[in-house]
Amino acid sequence: MTKSDAQPLEEITQLRATLDEANYRYYVLDDPTLTDADYDRQFQRLQELETEHPELITPDSPTQRVGAAPAEGFPSVAHAIPMLSLDNAFSREDIHAFAERVAERLECTADDVEFTCEPKLDGAAVSLVYEQGVLVSGATRGDGRTGEGITSNLRTLRSVPLKLRDSNVPALLEVRGEVIMRHAGFEALNERAREAGSKVFANPRNAAAGSLRQLDPRITAKRPLEFHAYQAARLEPDLGDTSHSELMARLATLGFRASSELKVIKGPQAVADYCEQLGEKRDGLGFDIDGVVIKVNDLRHQRELGFVARAPRWAVAFKFPAQEEVTTLNDVEFQV
Ligand SMILES: CC(C)(C)c1nc(N2CCN(c3ncccn3)CC2)c2cc(C(N)=O)c(N)nc2n1
């Protein structure tokens, strides 16, 4: 009688905790502790134990990330809070005008408004819903009000926690973020596609969106996708966080990847400087961004400012000029 036969649940629980922590460190902190070989060995051990004791399998086990394909297409999912779009700013003057509009409504001066700035990742926006700390639903943005239910596909992303990491998990949490594919993963995927004579993607954004909409999660599981959180859209009970930057720090402790470039910045002048500096770093990031998302940091002020039509008054996207994309058709290069 070996140790594990006596109490498989103890070894299973320990393996799950180790693998979840290794996932978090690798995919969220970019600070891996386990080697891939170590991870794979413990993952296989967990699979063995769960095969011997199927009654001990739980949906949030690391072995349950890749499920079966849904019968036919994706179900429609209505977003509890619409995933709105963003107004654009194209110049320093536009940033100042946005800050002045905000200041006027908040009855303060533009230089007193505290903003956050973060890269606007060029991927596919999705929404994740957690109940009692467990992932229950994942959907595409769709038209902002209704998206496609792609939970089984989103579960395959190692940067999507199957259960929240913290001890005091909220009863309900809806996290919104962008799924991206890095340039290296994109080039490798297209190289494999060219060799296999299958579909080549025009750019990483299309590759990310297309990979999320695969009917078979086993295909999504093989695609190099990362989830980057950008908003806690719903949080019950309200944990008292009073700013976007605090909420993003809480999302990081709950197991999500939040932007390392997120900065709290006061006044439009410094915001415009951040945009200029990020624009200079753009080509070296290793993934596509198409600007900076500038938000009013204080959550009470966000609520006071609300939304116009489909976009919030409290946020604007500063857009960089489109990067000329080179596409090849039968080996002839076209500038588009
Ligand atoms: C929370 C708000 C609503 C202000 C918000 N909305 C966003 N988006 C809305 C428009 N979106 C959209 N997508 C497709 C068509 C129209 N609009 C795409 C997401 C954000 C996108 C990013 C990003 N990409 O990195 C980000 N760091 N923060 C965001 N924050």
The ligand as an SDF file (V2000), in Angstrom:
LIG
                    3D

 30 33  0  0  0  0  0  0  0  0999 V2000
  -13.1330   49.8480  -18.9430 C   0  0  0  0  0  0  0  0  0  0  0  0
  -13.1830   50.5550  -20.2980 C   0  0  0  0  0  0  0  0  0  0  0  0
  -14.5750   50.4990  -20.8580 C   0  0  0  0  0  0  0  0  0  0  0  0
  -12.7650   52.0000  -20.1340 C   0  0  0  0  0  0  0  0  0  0  0  0
  -12.1950   49.8890  -21.2200 C   0  0  0  0  0  0  0  0  0  0  0  0
  -12.6310   49.4420  -22.4140 N   0  0  0  0  0  0  0  0  0  0  0  0
  -11.7610   48.8490  -23.2580 C   0  0  0  0  0  0  0  0  0  0  0  0
  -12.2760   48.4290  -24.4620 N   0  0  0  0  0  0  0  0  0  0  0  0
  -13.5380   49.0210  -24.8960 C   0  0  0  0  0  0  0  0  0  0  0  0
  -13.5450   49.1540  -26.3740 C   0  0  0  0  0  0  0  0  0  0  0  0
  -13.2570   47.9200  -27.0330 N   0  0  0  0  0  0  0  0  0  0  0  0
  -13.8120   47.6870  -28.2650 C   0  0  0  0  0  0  0  0  0  0  0  0
  -13.4770   46.5250  -28.8950 N   0  0  0  0  0  0  0  0  0  0  0  0
  -13.9950   46.2770  -30.1130 C   0  0  0  0  0  0  0  0  0  0  0  0
  -14.8410   47.2180  -30.7330 C   0  0  0  0  0  0  0  0  0  0  0  0
  -15.1390   48.3990  -30.0430 C   0  0  0  0  0  0  0  0  0  0  0  0
  -14.6110   48.6310  -28.8200 N   0  0  0  0  0  0  0  0  0  0  0  0
  -12.1730   47.1010  -26.5280 C   0  0  0  0  0  0  0  0  0  0  0  0
  -12.0280   47.1320  -25.0530 C   0  0  0  0  0  0  0  0  0  0  0  0
  -10.3950   48.6620  -22.8960 C   0  0  0  0  0  0  0  0  0  0  0  0
   -9.4300   48.0400  -23.7010 C   0  0  0  0  0  0  0  0  0  0  0  0
   -8.1200   47.9330  -23.2360 C   0  0  0  0  0  0  0  0  0  0  0  0
   -7.1000   47.2550  -24.0810 C   0  0  0  0  0  0  0  0  0  0  0  0
   -7.4630   46.8230  -25.2810 N   0  0  0  0  0  0  0  0  0  0  0  0
   -5.9460   47.0970  -23.6490 O   0  0  0  0  0  0  0  0  0  0  0  0
   -7.7920   48.4770  -21.9460 C   0  0  0  0  0  0  0  0  0  0  0  0
   -6.5020   48.4130  -21.4630 N   0  0  0  0  0  0  0  0  0  0  0  0
   -8.7390   49.0780  -21.1790 N   0  0  0  0  0  0  0  0  0  0  0  0
  -10.0140   49.1720  -21.6310 C   0  0  0  0  0  0  0  0  0  0  0  0
  -10.9120   49.7670  -20.8070 N   0  0  0  0  0  0  0  0  0  0  0  0
  1  2  1  0
  2  3  1  0
  2  4  1  0
  2  5  1  0
  5  6  1  0
  5 30  2  0
  6  7  2  0
  7  8  1  0
  7 20  1  0
  8  9  1  0
  8 19  1  0
  9 10  1  0
 10 11  1  0
 11 12  1  0
 11 18  1  0
 12 13  1  0
 12 17  2  0
 13 14  2  0
 14 15  1  0
 15 16  2  0
 16 17  1  0
 18 19  1  0
 20 21  1  0
 20 29  2  0
 21 22  2  0
 22 23  1  0
 22 26  1  0
 23 24  1  0
 23 25  2  0
 26 27  1  0
 26 28  2  0
 28 29  1  0
 29 30  1  0
M  END
$$$$
